[in-house]
Amino acid sequence: MDIVLVVIAWCVVWWMGASLLLAVSAASAWASPGGAAWIKGAGFLTGAFVLTLWMRALSALHVPFGLLSIALPLVLLGVAATAVARRRGLLHWTAMRIALVESVRARDLAGWRRGVWFAIIAWLVVRYLLLFIDVTLQPLYPWDAWIQWATKAHVWYSLKHMVPFVGVNQWVAAGGAFYTDASPGYPATVALWQVFSCFVLGEWNDVLMNIPWWMLGLAFPIALYGALRRMQFDALSALVGAALIATLPLIDVHIALAGYADLPMAAYFTVAALAMLRAFDTGQRGDALAAIVFAAALPTIKTPGIVWLLTLAAPIVVIVAPQRGPRVVVAGFAIALVALLVLAQTSAMVLGYRLHLDFAPPWSALYDSLFMLGTWNILWYGVVAAAIIGARQWLSTGVAPMTMLVGAGALFLFFVFAFTNARAWVESQTTVNRAVLHLAPLLLVWAMLVFRAWSRRLESVSPPSAVRPASAAAAS
């Protein structure tokens, strides 16, 4: 019964977020390819973030946390958003029927493509059922999730409001008047998810409080599928792309051993970037608002979210100035690198990383992590292959903004692993995969865009098939 209660509560959060997203979307939201899947998947991310904003507001207003104080206003918000969507004509029968057809897109497929579609869906269903069993049986794993986020969740649940966490020195100086843990400066979003789950249960439960990680793991590929469809990928290609991300062993681990902030960071960064690119492409207000919300969530999930937020500026420059933009972005990369190299001479601390000018990238450990171990399946082989065969398409129309974005992200990761104390975490195969996970889904999207641009170019330059003259055909 407890499992059912938590699932229902988070389904309400999901419905509220999807209703908000639908209420601000264009009138063609359901009808456009991928529109329904995008609203369904990204709706969970919207609702989950709005939930934490409301809990922060309650704490600031000194209103004690409780199921009623948290949930009732969100239900009312969802009802209001649904009413707005209905008044705009987005919830009439025809629109809902179109959304249903979009969800079972196999009706438009035939032959072996239809068989592949159902095989992938069946595979994903089994996979998520097994992950659900893991999440509902596995207690909070005693690692970073246990000492960095759940500590805050337990305190805030017990006190029924948020209190600050401080460093050990300040905690000792204050005689224990404050609270401390392994990472007192970490943001609060994922801990608040656990707090809400426990208020639904009526008790501290370090097993079932992690169900939102499973639901995020389900919603993210749905949103990714919708985004790929909205980028004019056909239904089967979009499903394959979403399935490749959904079945990455590392993502499965972050669902089964829930409590980390890395999967939420990857999901929000991906949907923020895709919504932003879509907004510039179509000029639709709903996509722009969604991009702003998802981007705003990044610094509240994990400290590096500040840097991931800044990387979103790179594609904007390219979109605004298609001709000079790439050169401006590359120049910006160079300036940022020089500035960081200067800082590295002082051993400064930036976002929890100690910079030090000691260039010794752990290439061997990084290669093992990405290509030799079972963490990523064949993701990186596919990305490298697409990058090589489609090298001429990196800066082509429709690909250049994403190229600049993943380039900015890759530069950030390279500097962290090469010039900071994070190098030791690469060699021990700990943080490296979690950090790369933030960028991995967008790298897959970029590889798909590059490969599509390359294949289209190949088709355009291939000679037309020979056509037999009519007289020859008649003679034969």
C-alpha positions in Angstrom: 0.0 0.0 0.0 2.9 2.4 0.8 4.3 1.9 -2.7 0.9 2.7 -4.2 0.7 5.9 -2.2 4.1 7.2 -3.2 3.5 6.3 -6.9 0.1 8.1 -6.9 1.6 11.2 -5.2 4.3 11.4 -7.8 1.8 10.8 -10.6 -0.1 13.8 -9.3 3.2 15.8 -9.4 3.7 14.5 -13.0 0.1 15.5 -14.0 0.6 19.0 -12.5 3.8 19.5 -14.4 2.4 18.2 -17.7 -0.6 20.4 -17.3 1.6 23.5 -16.7 3.6 22.6 -19.8 0.5 22.1 -21.9 -1.1 25.3 -20.7 1.7 27.4 -22.1 2.3 25.3 -25.2 1.3 26.2 -28.8 -2.2 25.1 -30.0 -0.5 22.4 -32.1 1.2 20.9 -29.1 -0.5 17.5 -29.3 -0.7 17.4 -33.1 3.0 18.0 -34.0 5.2 14.8 -34.2 6.6 14.2 -30.8 4.6 17.0 -29.1 2.6 14.6 -26.9 5.6 12.6 -25.9 7.5 15.8 -25.1 4.7 17.1 -22.9 4.3 13.8 -21.1 8.0 13.3 -20.4 9.1 16.8 -19.7 6.0 17.3 -17.7 7.5 15.2 -14.9 10.6 17.3 -14.8 8.5 20.4 -14.7 6.3 19.1 -11.8 9.3 17.8 -9.8 11.1 21.1 -10.0 7.9 23.2 -9.2 7.4 20.9 -6.2 10.8 21.9 -4.8 10.2 25.6 -5.4 7.0 25.4 -3.4 8.7 23.6 -0.6 11.4 26.2 -0.5 8.7 28.9 -0.4 7.0 27.2 2.5 10.2 27.0 4.4 10.9 30.7 3.7 7.4 31.6 4.9 7.9 29.5 8.1 5.0 27.2 7.2 5.7 23.7 8.5 6.1 20.9 5.9 3.1 18.5 5.7 1.3 16.5 3.1 -1.5 19.0 3.0 0.6 22.2 3.0 2.8 20.7 0.2 0.4 18.8 -2.0 -2.9 20.8 -1.9 -1.6 24.0 -3.5 0.1 21.9 -6.2 -3.1 20.0 -6.9 -4.9 23.4 -7.2 -2.2 24.6 -9.6 -2.6 21.5 -11.7 -6.4 22.0 -11.8 -5.9 25.6 -12.9 -3.4 24.7 -15.6 -5.7 21.9 -16.9 -8.6 24.4 -17.1 -6.4 26.8 -19.0 -5.4 24.1 -21.5 -9.0 23.0 -21.8 -10.1 26.6 -22.5 -7.5 26.9 -25.2 -8.9 23.8 -26.9 -6.0 21.5 -26.2 -7.9 18.9 -24.3 -10.9 18.2 -26.6 -11.5 14.7 -27.9 -9.7 15.2 -31.2 -6.6 16.5 -29.6 -6.5 13.7 -27.1 -7.0 11.1 -29.8 -4.0 12.6 -31.8 -1.9 12.4 -28.6 -2.9 8.7 -28.1 -2.0 7.9 -31.7 1.4 9.6 -31.2 1.9 7.4 -28.2 1.4 4.2 -30.2 3.2 5.3 -33.2 3.6 1.7 -34.5 0.4 2.2 -36.4 2.3 4.2 -38.9 5.0 1.5 -39.2 5.0 -1.6 -41.4 7.0 -4.8 -41.9 10.2 -5.2 -40.0 10.1 -1.7 -38.6 6.8 -2.4 -36.8 8.4 -5.6 -35.3 11.5 -3.7 -34.2 9.2 -1.0 -32.6 7.3 -3.6 -30.5 10.5 -5.4 -29.6 12.1 -2.3 -28.2 8.9 -1.3 -26.3 8.7 -4.8 -24.8 12.4 -4.7 -23.9 12.0 -1.3 -22.1 8.9 -2.5 -20.2 10.7 -5.5 -18.8 13.7 -3.3 -18.0 11.7 -0.8 -16.1 9.7 -3.5 -14.2 13.0 -5.0 -13.0 14.3 -1.5 -12.0 11.1 -0.8 -10.1 11.7 -4.0 -8.1 15.2 -2.8 -7.3 14.1 0.7 -6.2 11.3 -0.6 -3.9 13.6 -3.2 -2.2 17.0 -1.6 -2.1 17.6 0.6 1.0 19.6 3.8 0.5 23.0 2.7 -0.5 25.8 3.8 2.0 27.8 6.0 -0.3 27.6 9.7 -1.5 23.8 9.6 -1.6 23.8 8.5 2.0 26.2 11.2 3.3 25.5 14.2 1.0 21.8 14.4 0.2 19.8 12.0 2.4 21.3 13.6 5.5 19.6 16.9 4.6 16.4 15.1 3.7 16.3 13.3 7.1 16.9 16.6 9.0 14.3 18.6 7.0 11.7 15.8 7.3 12.2 15.6 11.1 12.1 19.4 11.6 9.4 20.0 9.0 11.3 22.8 7.4 14.6 23.5 5.8 17.6 24.5 7.9 21.1 25.4 6.6 24.0 23.0 6.7 27.5 24.4 7.5 31.1 23.2 7.3 32.7 21.2 10.0 34.7 24.1 11.4 31.7 26.3 11.7 29.7 23.5 13.2 32.4 22.9 15.9 32.7 26.6 16.6 28.9 26.8 17.1 28.9 23.9 19.5 26.8 21.8 17.3 24.0 24.4 17.0 23.9 23.9 13.2 23.9 20.8 11.1 26.7 19.4 9.0 27.4 16.6 6.6 29.9 15.5 4.0 28.9 18.3 1.5 27.0 21.0 3.4 27.0 23.4 0.4 25.2 21.0 -2.0 21.9 22.2 -3.4 18.6 20.9 -2.0 16.4 19.8 -5.0 16.9 16.0 -4.8 16.8 16.0 -1.0 13.4 17.7 -1.2 12.1 15.0 -3.4 12.9 12.5 -0.6 11.3 14.7 2.0 8.1 14.9 0.0 8.0 11.1 -0.5 8.4 10.6 3.3 5.5 13.0 4.1 3.4 11.0 1.7 4.4 7.8 3.6 4.0 9.5 7.0 7.4 8.2 8.1 11.1 8.3 7.3 11.6 5.5 4.7 14.9 5.3 3.0 13.7 2.8 0.5 10.4 4.1 -1.0 11.5 7.8 -0.8 13.6 7.0 -3.8 10.8 6.2 -6.2 11.0 9.6 -7.9 14.4 8.4 -9.4 12.6 5.5 -11.1 9.9 7.9 -12.4 12.5 10.3 -13.6 14.2 7.4 -15.3 10.9 6.7 -17.1 10.0 10.2 -18.0 13.4 11.3 -19.3 13.5 8.9 -22.3 9.9 9.8 -23.1 10.9 13.5 -23.3 14.0 12.6 -25.3 11.8 10.6 -27.8 9.5 13.6 -28.1 12.4 16.0 -28.6 13.9 13.8 -31.4 10.6 13.6 -33.1 10.2 17.3 -33.0 13.7 17.5 -34.6 12.2 15.6 -37.6 13.6 12.2 -36.8 11.3 9.4 -37.8 9.5 7.5 -35.1 11.7 4.4 -35.1 15.0 6.4 -35.1 13.7 8.5 -32.2 12.7 5.4 -30.3 16.1 3.8 -30.8 17.8 7.0 -29.6 15.7 7.2 -26.5 16.2 3.5 -25.8 20.0 3.8 -26.1 19.9 6.3 -23.3 17.3 4.5 -21.2 19.3 1.3 -21.3 22.7 2.7 -20.5 24.1 0.6 -17.6 25.2 3.7 -15.7 21.7 5.2 -15.9 20.2 1.9 -14.6 22.6 2.0 -11.7 21.5 5.6 -10.9 17.9 4.5 -10.8 18.4 1.3 -8.9 20.8 2.8 -6.4 18.8 6.0 -6.2 19.7 9.1 -4.2 22.4 10.7 -6.4 21.9 14.0 -8.2 23.7 13.0 -11.5 20.7 11.5 -13.3 18.5 14.5 -12.5 21.4 16.8 -13.7 21.7 14.9 -17.0 17.9 15.0 -17.5 17.4 18.7 -16.8 20.5 19.8 -18.7 19.3 17.8 -21.8 15.7 19.0 -21.8 16.9 22.6 -21.1 19.2 22.5 -24.1 16.6 20.8 -26.4 13.8 23.2 -25.4 16.0 26.2 -25.9 17.1 25.1 -29.4 13.4 24.3 -30.2 12.4 27.8 -29.0 14.9 29.5 -31.2 13.8 27.4 -34.1 10.0 27.9 -33.8 9.7 31.0 -31.7 7.0 29.3 -29.5 6.5 30.8 -26.1 5.9 27.5 -24.4 9.3 26.1 -25.4 11.1 29.3 -24.3 9.4 29.1 -20.9 10.2 25.4 -20.5 13.8 26.1 -21.4 14.0 28.9 -18.7 12.5 26.6 -16.1 14.8 23.7 -16.8 17.8 25.9 -17.0 17.0 27.5 -13.7 16.8 24.1 -12.1 20.4 23.2 -13.0 22.2 25.2 -10.1 19.6 23.8 -7.7 20.5 20.2 -8.4 24.3 20.1 -8.2 27.0 22.7 -7.9 28.4 22.0 -11.4 25.0 23.0 -12.7 26.2 26.6 -12.7 28.8 25.7 -15.3 26.3 23.6 -17.3 24.0 26.6 -17.3 26.8 28.8 -18.7 27.5 26.3 -21.5 24.0 27.1 -22.9 25.3 30.5 -24.0 27.5 28.8 -26.7 24.7 27.7 -28.9 22.8 30.9 -28.4 25.7 32.9 -29.9 25.8 30.6 -32.9 22.1 30.9 -33.5 22.1 34.7 -33.2 25.1 35.1 -35.4 25.3 32.1 -37.7 28.3 33.4 -39.7 30.5 34.8 -37.0 29.1 32.9 -34.0 31.3 29.8 -34.2 34.5 32.0 -34.3 33.2 34.0 -31.3 32.5 30.8 -29.3 35.9 29.4 -30.1 37.5 32.6 -29.0 35.5 32.5 -25.8 36.7 28.9 -25.2 40.3 30.1 -25.6 39.8 33.1 -23.2 38.1 30.9 -20.6 40.9 28.3 -20.9 43.6 31.0 -20.4 41.7 32.5 -17.4 41.5 29.1 -15.8 45.1 28.4 -16.4 46.0 31.6 -14.6 43.7 30.6 -11.7 45.3 27.2 -11.6 48.7 28.8 -10.6 47.1 29.9 -7.3 45.5 26.6 -6.3 42.2 28.4 -6.1 39.0 26.5 -5.1 36.2 26.9 -7.7 32.9 25.1 -7.2 34.5 22.7 -4.8 37.4 21.8 -7.2 41.0 22.8 -6.4 42.7 24.2 -9.5 46.4 23.4 -9.9 48.6 23.8 -12.9 49.7 20.2 -13.2 48.7 19.0 -16.7 48.6 15.2 -16.5 45.3 13.9 -17.8 44.7 10.3 -16.8 44.2 9.2 -20.4 44.4 5.5 -19.7 41.8 5.6 -16.9 39.5 7.7 -19.0 39.9 5.4 -22.0 39.1 2.4 -19.8 36.1 4.1 -18.4 34.5 5.2 -21.6 35.5 2.4 -24.0 36.6 -0.8 -22.1 34.3 -1.1 -19.1 30.6 -2.0 -19.3 29.3 1.3 -18.0 28.3 2.8 -21.4 27.7 -0.1 -23.7 28.7 1.1 -27.2 27.7 4.7 -26.8 31.1 6.2 -27.1 32.0 4.0 -30.1 28.9 5.4 -31.9 29.7 9.0 -30.9 33.3 8.7 -32.2 32.2 7.0 -35.4 29.6 9.7 -36.1 32.1 12.4 -35.4 34.7 11.0 -37.8 32.4 10.2 -40.8 30.5 13.4 -40.3 33.4 15.8 -39.5 32.4 18.1 -42.4 28.9 18.5 -40.9 29.9 19.7 -37.5 29.2 23.4 -38.4 26.4 22.7 -40.9 23.0 24.3 -40.5 21.0 22.6 -37.7 24.1 21.0 -36.3 26.4 23.9 -35.4 24.5 25.1 -32.2 24.6 21.5 -30.8 28.3 21.2 -31.8 29.1 24.4 -29.8 27.1 23.1 -26.8 28.8 19.7 -26.6 32.1 21.4 -27.3 31.7 23.7 -24.3 30.6 20.7 -22.2 33.6 18.6 -23.3 36.0 21.5 -22.6 34.6 21.8 -19.1 35.0 18.1 -18.4 38.5 18.0 -19.9 39.7 20.9 -17.7 38.2 19.3 -14.6 39.8 16.0 -15.2 43.2 17.5 -16.3 43.8 20.4 -14.0 41.9 19.8 -10.8 41.9 17.3 -7.9 39.2 15.4 -9.8 42.0 13.6 -11.7 42.3 11.2 -8.8 38.6 10.4 -9.1 39.1 9.5 -12.7 42.0 7.1 -11.9 39.8 5.4 -9.2 36.9 5.1 -11.7 34.5 7.0 -9.3 33.4 10.5 -10.2 34.4 10.3 -13.9 31.4 8.4 -15.1 29.0 10.5 -13.0 30.4 13.7 -14.4 30.3 12.5 -18.0 26.7 11.3 -17.6 25.6 15.0 -17.5 26.7 15.4 -21.1 26.1 11.9 -22.5 22.5 12.3 -23.7 23.2 15.5 -25.6 26.3 13.8 -27.2 24.0 11.1 -28.5 21.6 13.7 -29.9 24.6 15.5 -31.5 25.8 12.2 -33.0 22.4 11.5 -34.5 22.2 15.0 -36.0 25.7 14.7 -37.5 25.0 11.3 -38.9 21.7 12.5 -40.4 23.4 15.5 -42.0 26.1 13.3 -43.4 23.6 10.8 -44.9 21.6 13.6 -46.5 24.8 15.1 -48.0 25.7 11.7 -49.3 22.3 11.3 -50.9 22.5 14.8 -52.5 25.9 14.1 -54.2 25.3 10.5 -55.3 24.6 10.2 -59.0 21.0 9.5 -60.1 20.2 6.0 -61.1 20.3 5.4 -64.8 17.0 5.7 -66.7 16.5 3.7 -69.8 15.2 5.6 -72.8 11.6 5.0 -73.7 12.6 3.7 -77.2 14.9 1.1 -75.6 12.2 0.0 -73.2 9.7 -0.4 -76.1 12.2 -2.4 -78.2 12.7 -4.8 -75.4 
